[in-house]
Amino acid sequence: MEGRTITKGEAESILNRQESHFWDFKSATSGGATIQKIASALANAEGGEFIVGIEDPKTGKGITRWQGFGSIEDANWIQQSLVDHVQPPIPYDIEYLRVKGYEQAGWACLVTVQKSPDVHKTAKGEIHQRRGGENARLNGAQITDLSLSKGARSYEDQLLEDYDLEELQEEEELHYFLKSYSPTMSAEKFVKRQRLIDRKTLMASVAGAILFAEEPPTVVPKRCSVKIARYETSEKEPDRKYLKSSPESIDGPARVLIDRTLSAVTQLIQSVPVLSADGTMSPMNYPPEALKEIIVNAVIHRDYNISDDILISVFDNRVEVRSPGRLPGHMTQENLFTDRFARNPSIVRLLNKYPDAPNKDIGEGLDTVLSTMKAAKLKAPQFTVHENAFVVILEHTPLARPEELVLQYLASNEEIVNRIARQLTGIESENAMKRVFYKLRDAGKIEPVPNRSRARAAWQIKKP
């Protein structure tokens, strides 16, 4: 196979990458077992890349870590490991690289591994899967779950009859992406290597269009935009009369779509006034990290085979994000925070290659949502699976106990009525709110406001 010479700058860009869910370094002295392990782990996950011929950062800095093979033939054992020693053989592409001015440092072997529909075993019969920056060995139920998740061809791999290599390689977003991609390569070579086009028909895939087409809905035969609606109510199932105006529709390649959606939702949320615990009205606000993670997950993990848009609804007391499709593979609500499975591995993997990737922290997204909501003293998000959608609800309800919120409100206000208390605490039932008042009354904290009829009943701090 042929190799090519890259610049020192391109080499440094490679050397500066951090090992991650999609990337790893291996020494030229690594054995076949090491190559089998990393390659099968990537193929059993979402795919990724590793480069053989780069030493660990602990051994040196910069270009001194580039310690490759004396000749391309010296690296033939890598391909042999991928084809002969892993069963079934790994789906891969290989490129050999050396650095201009440092030819004596040798050839490094860059291996791109695609996600596979098969479960791959090493020569020892072991099954590994990439998790973060580690290659986890699976056993028992984990292998069963992996097997159940394999085999189904993702809709992101479907080919588009009216969108081909000629159009895809001219997309502005693709060229924006390739400006920071290392090693440098042409648009045509990149999309072929990443399996974004069929090499025989030259038809582009759905993943290629979702990632790089200027307006994906014009080339993907399914609805794939984001719609944002504002309902001026707190009802669980609102009537259309509460819809403030026609939903806003947002399009664009995945990275741009995420940015535009986050900006529009944030602006809309901040226009909604909410009651604070001290009785004042202030703009609704959520941790930016929580909103971003929920929007990113909706875009990259939705089922693009379902002809429906992502729907984000902003209510007076919550935000709901409805992503088309049930949970993929073996994923359930019970293992949502412990396991991972990408319905759209190419979209997930390539979006992660942007310099400021929206899905940079693979596997930590939902944990980030939980931790940031807790830090903001808001209730934990709700995750529910509907017949044909996955729904996340972010309530703008304080994490504090209802009793604390009532007392905090009364510290700045003379009285509180049931309606205001429910709005403040997120309690929907009028009778349930009364029980909170009675509990505080029995504890000697509050008392009814004298001479107020049932319709105008209110509570105040108990007077001495």
C-alpha positions as CSV (number, residue, x, y, z in Angstrom):
1,M,0.0,0.0,0.0
2,E,1.1,3.6,-0.6
3,G,1.8,6.2,2.0
4,R,2.1,9.9,2.0
5,T,4.1,12.6,3.7
6,I,2.4,15.2,5.9
7,T,3.7,18.4,7.4
8,K,5.0,18.8,10.9
9,G,1.9,20.9,11.7
10,E,-0.4,18.1,10.7
11,A,1.7,15.6,12.7
12,E,1.5,17.9,15.8
13,S,-2.3,18.1,15.4
14,I,-2.4,14.3,15.5
15,L,0.0,14.1,18.5
16,N,-2.1,16.7,20.4
17,R,-5.3,14.7,20.3
18,Q,-6.5,13.2,23.5
19,E,-7.3,9.6,23.8
20,S,-11.1,9.2,23.7
21,H,-14.0,7.1,22.9
22,F,-13.1,7.4,19.2
23,W,-9.3,7.7,19.2
24,D,-6.2,6.0,20.6
25,F,-2.4,5.8,20.1
26,K,-0.4,2.6,19.9
27,S,3.4,2.0,19.9
28,A,5.0,0.4,16.8
29,T,6.3,-2.2,19.3
30,S,2.7,-3.2,20.2
31,G,1.9,-6.9,19.6
32,G,-0.9,-8.3,17.5
33,A,-3.0,-8.9,20.6
34,T,-3.0,-5.2,21.3
35,I,-4.2,-4.3,17.8
36,Q,-6.9,-7.0,17.9
37,K,-8.2,-5.6,21.2
38,I,-8.4,-1.9,20.2
39,A,-9.8,-2.7,16.7
40,S,-12.5,-5.1,17.9
41,A,-13.4,-2.7,20.7
42,L,-14.0,0.1,18.2
43,A,-15.9,-2.1,15.8
44,N,-18.1,-3.3,18.6
45,A,-18.9,0.3,19.6
46,E,-19.4,3.2,17.2
47,G,-16.1,2.8,15.3
48,G,-13.2,5.2,15.5
49,E,-9.5,5.5,14.7
50,F,-6.1,4.5,16.2
51,I,-2.6,5.2,15.0
52,V,0.3,2.7,15.4
53,G,3.8,4.2,15.6
54,I,3.3,6.9,18.3
55,E,4.8,6.5,21.7
56,D,3.0,7.4,25.0
57,P,3.3,11.0,26.1
58,K,5.2,9.8,29.1
59,T,8.1,8.9,26.9
60,G,8.6,12.3,25.4
61,K,7.1,15.4,24.0
62,G,6.1,16.6,20.5
63,I,7.5,15.1,17.4
64,T,9.8,12.8,19.4
65,R,6.9,10.6,20.1
66,W,6.6,9.8,16.3
67,Q,8.5,6.5,16.2
68,G,7.1,4.5,13.4
69,F,8.1,1.7,11.1
70,G,11.2,1.7,8.9
71,S,9.1,0.7,5.9
72,I,5.4,0.2,5.1
73,E,6.1,-3.5,4.7
74,D,7.2,-3.7,8.3
75,A,3.7,-2.8,9.3
76,N,2.0,-5.6,7.3
77,W,1.3,-7.5,10.5
78,I,-1.3,-4.9,11.5
79,Q,-3.5,-5.8,8.5
80,Q,-3.0,-9.4,9.2
81,S,-4.2,-8.9,12.8
82,L,-7.4,-7.2,11.5
83,V,-8.2,-9.7,8.8
84,D,-6.9,-13.1,10.0
85,H,-6.9,-12.9,13.8
86,V,-10.1,-11.1,14.6
87,Q,-13.3,-13.0,13.8
88,P,-15.1,-12.0,11.8
89,P,-12.6,-9.7,10.1
90,I,-12.7,-6.0,11.0
91,P,-14.1,-3.4,8.6
92,Y,-11.3,-0.9,8.2
93,D,-9.3,1.5,6.1
94,I,-5.5,2.1,6.5
95,E,-3.2,5.0,5.6
96,Y,0.5,5.2,6.2
97,L,2.0,8.6,7.2
98,R,5.4,10.0,7.7
99,V,6.5,13.6,8.6
100,K,8.3,15.9,6.2
101,G,11.8,16.7,7.5
102,Y,11.5,13.8,9.9
103,E,11.5,10.9,7.5
104,Q,13.9,9.0,9.7
105,A,11.1,8.8,12.4
106,G,9.4,6.2,10.1
107,W,5.9,5.4,8.9
108,A,2.9,5.5,11.3
109,C,-0.1,3.4,10.4
110,L,-3.5,5.2,10.8
111,V,-6.4,2.8,11.0
112,T,-10.0,3.9,10.6
113,V,-12.5,1.3,12.0
114,Q,-16.1,1.3,11.1
115,K,-18.9,0.2,13.4
116,S,-19.8,-3.3,12.4
117,P,-23.1,-5.2,12.3
118,D,-21.2,-8.2,13.8
119,V,-19.8,-9.0,17.2
120,H,-16.0,-9.3,16.9
121,K,-13.7,-11.6,18.9
122,T,-9.9,-11.5,19.3
123,A,-7.8,-14.6,18.6
124,K,-8.2,-15.5,22.3
125,G,-12.0,-15.4,22.0
126,E,-12.4,-12.3,24.0
127,I,-15.0,-9.6,23.2
128,H,-14.1,-5.9,23.9
129,Q,-16.0,-2.7,23.5
130,R,-14.8,0.9,23.5
131,R,-16.0,2.8,26.5
132,G,-14.6,6.3,26.9
133,G,-10.8,5.9,26.5
134,E,-10.8,2.3,27.6
135,N,-11.3,-1.1,25.9
136,A,-13.7,-2.9,28.2
137,R,-13.8,-6.7,28.2
138,L,-17.4,-7.9,28.1
139,N,-18.9,-11.1,29.5
140,G,-22.2,-12.7,30.2
141,A,-25.2,-10.4,29.9
142,Q,-23.0,-7.7,28.4
143,I,-22.2,-9.9,25.4
144,T,-25.9,-10.8,25.1
145,D,-26.9,-7.1,25.1
146,L,-24.2,-6.3,22.5
147,S,-25.4,-9.2,20.3
148,L,-29.0,-8.0,20.5
149,S,-27.9,-4.5,19.5
150,K,-26.0,-5.7,16.4
151,G,-27.3,-6.7,13.0
152,A,-29.9,-4.0,12.3
153,R,-28.7,-1.6,9.6
154,S,-29.1,2.0,10.7
155,Y,-31.2,4.3,8.6
156,E,-28.2,6.7,8.6
157,D,-26.5,4.2,6.2
158,Q,-29.3,4.4,3.6
159,L,-28.3,5.8,0.2
160,L,-30.0,8.9,-1.3
161,E,-30.8,8.6,-5.0
162,D,-30.9,12.4,-5.5
163,Y,-27.8,13.3,-3.5
164,D,-24.4,12.1,-4.6
165,L,-20.7,12.6,-4.2
166,E,-20.7,15.6,-6.6
167,E,-23.1,17.5,-4.4
168,L,-21.8,16.3,-1.0
169,Q,-18.1,17.2,-1.7
170,E,-19.1,20.8,-2.5
171,E,-21.0,21.4,0.7
172,E,-19.8,24.5,2.6
173,E,-20.1,22.7,6.0
174,L,-17.9,19.8,4.8
175,H,-15.1,22.2,3.8
176,Y,-15.5,24.0,7.2
177,F,-15.0,20.7,8.9
178,L,-12.0,19.7,6.8
179,K,-10.2,23.0,7.5
180,S,-9.4,21.7,11.0
181,Y,-9.2,18.0,10.1
182,S,-5.8,16.3,10.3
183,P,-4.2,14.7,8.3
184,T,-5.3,17.0,5.5
185,M,-7.3,15.3,2.7
186,S,-9.7,16.1,-0.1
187,A,-13.4,16.1,0.5
188,E,-13.8,13.1,-1.9
189,K,-11.2,11.1,-0.1
190,F,-12.7,11.9,3.3
191,V,-16.3,10.9,2.5
192,K,-15.1,7.7,0.8
193,R,-13.0,6.7,3.8
194,Q,-15.8,7.5,6.2
195,R,-18.3,5.5,4.2
196,L,-20.5,8.5,3.6
197,I,-21.0,7.5,-0.1
198,D,-21.3,4.2,-1.9
199,R,-18.0,3.7,-3.8
200,K,-19.8,2.1,-6.7
201,T,-22.9,4.2,-7.3
202,L,-21.4,7.4,-5.7
203,M,-24.7,8.0,-3.9
204,A,-24.4,9.7,-0.6
205,S,-25.8,8.4,2.7
206,V,-28.3,9.9,5.0
207,A,-25.5,10.4,7.6
208,G,-23.6,12.5,5.0
209,A,-26.6,14.7,4.4
210,I,-27.5,15.1,8.1
211,L,-23.9,16.1,8.9
212,F,-23.0,18.4,5.9
213,A,-26.0,19.3,3.7
214,E,-26.9,22.9,3.8
215,E,-30.6,22.0,4.2
216,P,-30.9,18.2,5.1
217,P,-34.7,18.2,4.7
218,T,-34.4,19.0,1.0
219,V,-32.4,15.8,0.3
220,V,-33.4,13.3,3.1
221,P,-36.9,11.8,2.3
222,K,-37.9,12.1,5.9
223,R,-38.8,15.1,8.2
224,C,-35.6,15.9,10.1
225,S,-35.9,19.5,11.3
226,V,-36.4,20.9,14.8
227,K,-39.6,22.7,15.7
228,I,-39.9,25.0,18.7
229,A,-43.3,25.8,20.2
230,R,-44.3,28.1,23.0
231,Y,-47.4,27.2,25.1
232,E,-48.6,29.8,27.5
233,T,-49.8,27.3,30.1
234,S,-48.6,24.8,32.6
235,E,-51.1,22.1,31.6
236,K,-49.7,18.6,30.9
237,E,-51.7,18.2,27.7
238,P,-52.3,21.7,26.5
239,D,-55.0,22.8,24.1
240,R,-53.8,24.4,20.9
241,K,-55.4,27.7,22.1
242,Y,-52.4,28.1,24.4
243,L,-50.0,28.0,21.5
244,K,-48.6,31.5,21.3
245,S,-47.8,31.4,17.6
246,S,-46.9,28.9,14.8
247,P,-43.9,26.8,15.9
248,E,-40.5,27.9,14.6
249,S,-38.8,25.5,12.2
250,I,-35.0,25.2,12.3
251,D,-32.8,23.4,9.7
252,G,-29.1,23.0,8.9
253,P,-26.3,20.5,9.1
254,A,-26.1,18.8,12.5
255,R,-23.5,21.1,14.1
256,V,-25.3,24.3,12.9
257,L,-28.7,22.8,13.7
258,I,-27.6,22.3,17.3
259,D,-26.2,25.8,17.7
260,R,-29.3,27.4,16.1
261,T,-31.7,25.4,18.2
262,L,-29.8,26.1,21.5
263,S,-29.8,29.8,20.7
264,A,-33.5,29.9,19.8
265,V,-34.6,27.8,22.8
266,T,-32.5,29.8,25.3
267,Q,-33.9,33.1,24.0
268,L,-37.5,31.8,24.2
269,I,-37.0,30.4,27.7
270,Q,-35.6,33.7,29.0
271,S,-38.8,35.5,27.8
272,V,-40.9,33.4,30.1
273,P,-41.4,35.0,33.6
274,V,-41.5,32.6,36.6
275,L,-42.3,33.1,40.2
276,S,-39.2,33.1,42.5
277,A,-39.3,31.8,46.1
278,D,-39.1,35.4,47.3
279,G,-42.3,36.3,45.4
280,T,-40.7,38.2,42.6
281,M,-41.0,37.4,38.9
282,S,-37.8,36.6,37.0
283,P,-36.9,35.1,33.6
284,M,-37.0,31.3,33.4
285,N,-33.5,30.0,33.4
286,Y,-31.9,26.6,33.1
287,P,-28.2,25.5,33.3
288,P,-26.9,26.0,29.7
289,E,-25.1,22.6,29.9
290,A,-28.3,20.8,30.6
291,L,-30.2,22.4,27.7
292,K,-27.3,21.7,25.4
293,E,-26.9,18.1,26.3
294,I,-30.6,17.4,25.8
295,I,-30.7,19.1,22.4
296,V,-27.5,17.4,21.3
297,N,-28.8,14.0,22.3
298,A,-32.1,14.6,20.4
299,V,-30.3,15.5,17.2
300,I,-27.7,12.7,17.2
301,H,-29.7,9.8,18.7
302,R,-33.1,10.3,17.1
303,D,-34.5,7.8,14.6
304,Y,-34.1,9.3,11.2
305,N,-36.2,6.6,9.7
306,I,-39.3,8.2,11.3
307,S,-40.6,11.0,9.3
308,D,-41.1,13.5,12.1
309,D,-39.3,16.6,13.5
310,I,-37.8,17.0,16.9
311,L,-40.3,19.0,18.9
312,I,-39.2,21.3,21.7
313,S,-42.1,22.8,23.7
314,V,-41.6,25.6,26.1
315,F,-44.3,25.9,28.8
316,D,-44.8,28.3,31.7
317,N,-43.2,25.8,34.1
318,R,-41.1,23.3,32.0
319,V,-39.4,22.5,28.7
320,E,-40.2,19.2,26.9
321,V,-37.9,17.8,24.2
322,R,-39.5,15.1,22.1
323,S,-37.1,13.1,19.9
324,P,-38.5,10.7,17.2
325,G,-37.9,7.0,18.0
326,R,-37.8,4.8,21.0
327,L,-34.5,4.0,22.8
328,P,-32.2,2.1,20.4
329,G,-30.8,-1.4,20.7
330,H,-30.8,-2.9,24.2
331,M,-31.2,0.5,25.9
332,T,-34.0,1.0,28.5
333,Q,-34.9,3.6,31.0
334,E,-33.3,1.4,33.7
335,N,-29.8,1.3,32.0
336,L,-29.9,4.8,30.6
337,F,-27.1,6.0,32.9
338,T,-25.0,2.9,32.8
339,D,-25.0,1.6,29.2
340,R,-24.6,3.2,25.9
341,F,-25.6,2.5,22.3
342,A,-25.6,4.8,19.3
343,R,-28.4,4.5,16.8
344,N,-26.4,6.7,14.4
345,P,-22.8,5.8,15.0
346,S,-21.4,7.8,12.0
347,I,-23.2,11.0,13.0
348,V,-22.0,10.6,16.6
349,R,-18.4,9.8,15.6
350,L,-17.9,12.4,13.0
351,L,-19.6,15.2,14.9
352,N,-17.2,14.4,17.7
353,K,-14.3,15.3,15.3
354,Y,-15.1,19.0,15.2
355,P,-12.6,21.1,17.2
356,D,-15.3,22.2,19.6
357,A,-17.5,19.1,19.3
358,P,-21.0,19.5,20.8
359,N,-20.8,15.8,21.9
360,K,-17.2,16.1,23.2
361,D,-17.8,14.2,26.5
362,I,-19.1,10.9,25.1
363,G,-21.0,9.0,27.7
364,E,-21.3,11.8,30.2
365,G,-24.2,13.8,28.7
366,L,-27.1,12.6,30.9
367,D,-24.9,12.7,34.0
368,T,-24.1,16.3,33.1
369,V,-27.8,17.1,32.9
370,L,-28.5,15.6,36.3
371,S,-25.5,17.3,38.0
372,T,-26.1,20.7,36.5
373,M,-29.9,20.7,37.3
374,K,-29.0,19.7,40.9
375,A,-26.4,22.4,41.1
376,A,-29.1,24.9,40.0
377,K,-31.4,23.6,42.7
378,L,-33.9,22.4,40.2
379,K,-35.7,19.0,40.1
380,A,-34.1,16.2,38.2
381,P,-35.2,15.7,34.6
382,Q,-37.8,13.2,33.7
383,F,-37.1,10.6,30.9
384,T,-40.0,8.7,29.4
385,V,-40.4,6.4,26.4
386,H,-43.6,6.9,24.4
387,E,-44.9,4.8,21.5
388,N,-42.7,6.4,18.9
389,A,-40.6,9.0,20.8
390,F,-38.2,9.6,23.6
391,V,-39.2,12.5,25.8
392,V,-37.2,14.6,28.2
393,I,-38.9,17.0,30.6
394,L,-36.9,19.8,32.4
395,E,-39.2,21.2,35.1
396,H,-38.5,24.7,36.4
397,T,-39.4,23.6,39.9
398,P,-37.0,24.2,42.8
399,L,-35.4,21.2,44.4
400,A,-36.3,22.5,47.9
401,R,-39.2,20.9,49.8
402,P,-42.6,22.6,49.4
403,E,-42.6,23.5,53.1
404,E,-39.3,25.4,52.7
405,L,-40.5,27.2,49.6
406,V,-43.7,28.4,51.3
407,L,-41.8,29.7,54.3
408,Q,-39.2,31.4,52.1
409,Y,-42.0,33.1,50.2
410,L,-43.7,34.3,53.4
411,A,-40.4,35.7,54.6
412,S,-40.8,38.4,51.9
413,N,-44.6,38.4,51.5
414,E,-47.5,38.9,53.9
415,E,-49.5,36.0,52.7
416,I,-49.7,33.1,50.3
417,V,-52.7,31.5,48.5
418,N,-53.0,28.0,47.1
419,R,-52.7,29.0,43.5
420,I,-49.4,30.9,44.1
421,A,-48.1,28.0,46.3
422,R,-48.8,25.5,43.6
423,Q,-47.1,27.6,41.0
424,L,-44.1,28.0,43.3
425,T,-43.7,24.3,44.3
426,G,-44.8,22.5,41.1
427,I,-47.6,20.7,43.0
428,E,-50.5,20.2,40.7
429,S,-53.3,19.2,43.1
430,E,-55.0,21.9,45.1
431,N,-55.7,19.4,47.9
432,A,-52.1,18.2,48.0
433,M,-51.1,21.8,48.5
434,K,-53.6,22.2,51.3
435,R,-51.8,19.2,53.1
436,V,-48.5,21.1,52.9
437,F,-50.2,24.2,54.6
438,Y,-51.8,21.9,57.2
439,K,-48.4,20.4,58.0
440,L,-46.9,23.8,58.5
441,R,-49.9,24.9,60.6
442,D,-49.6,21.8,62.9
443,A,-45.9,22.6,63.3
444,G,-46.8,26.1,64.5
445,K,-45.2,27.9,61.5
446,I,-48.2,29.4,59.7
447,E,-51.8,30.2,60.3
448,P,-54.9,31.1,58.2
449,V,-55.4,34.8,57.4
450,P,-58.5,35.8,59.5
451,N,-61.8,36.6,57.9
452,R,-61.1,35.2,54.5
453,S,-63.7,33.1,52.7
454,R,-62.8,29.7,51.1
455,A,-62.4,31.3,47.7
456,R,-60.0,33.9,49.1
457,A,-58.4,31.7,51.7
458,A,-54.7,32.5,52.4
459,W,-52.0,31.7,54.9
460,Q,-49.5,33.9,56.8
461,I,-46.6,33.4,59.3
462,K,-48.1,32.6,62.7
463,K,-48.1,35.7,64.8
464,P,-46.6,35.5,68.4
